[in-house]
Amino acid sequence: MGQFKPLQPLNGESHLFLVGRSSHGFWVARDLEGRSEGIFRNQKEAVRFALSEGGHPNAVLISPNGVEPSYGLGVH
């Protein structure tokens, strides 16, 4: 059985990322504050980017709905 890891507190450099598939079939990882995003061919790469940019092991929220890229316009 997997080991439970408690949530880590966020610090000033931490970000939360929403990861999901766009209507065009690409995977999008988007910072919820609109500071950073990436478009990827697969979920694994999108999650890897989000974990790297997020700054903590709980940086990723997988969306059950589509996630469209903001193209640098921030989250609306």
N, C-alpha and C positions, 0 to 999 in steps of 0.2 A: 504494500500500500504506500502511496505517496506521503511525503512528510509535509506537515502544515508549516507554512512560513507566514509569520504575522506581517501585517501591512507595515511598511516603513513610513515614518513621518516625512512629509515633504519639506524641502528646504527652499530657499529663495531661488536656487538654480534649477529646481525640478519643474517638469512640465508633464501634463497628461496628454496623451495622444489617442485620438479616435482612429481606428483602423477598420476599413470596410471596402467592399467592392463597388466600383463606380458603374454607371449605366453602360459604359463602354467596355466593361470587363477587366479593367485594370484595378489594382489594389492601391488604395490611398491611405496614407498615414498623415494625419493632420493634428497639429498642436491645437488644443481647445482654446488657447489664447490668440491664435492666429499668427504666431511668430515663425512657424516652420511647418513645412509639409513636403511630402515626397509621393511620387507616383511610381508604382512597381508592377512587374509582371506577375508576381505571386505573393501570397500572404506571408510566407516565411521571410522574404526580404523586407516587406513593409513592417513587420513586427520587429525585425532586427534593427531597422532604422529607428523606429519609435523607442525601443529600449536604449539604444545608443544615445539618442538626442534627449530622451526624457530624464536621464540622470538618476533613475531608481528602478528597482525591479517591478514596481507596480505601475509603470508608466502607460500601460496599454489597456485600452477599452475596445473590445471587439464589438462592432456594431452589427446587430441583426438586420439592420436596414442598409440601404445603399449610402455610400459616402462619396460625394462629388468633390473634386479638387476646387480650391478657391482661387488658384492661379495667382497667389500673392495678394489677394484682396481681403484676406482675413476671414474670420468665421462670421457668418450672418445668420 
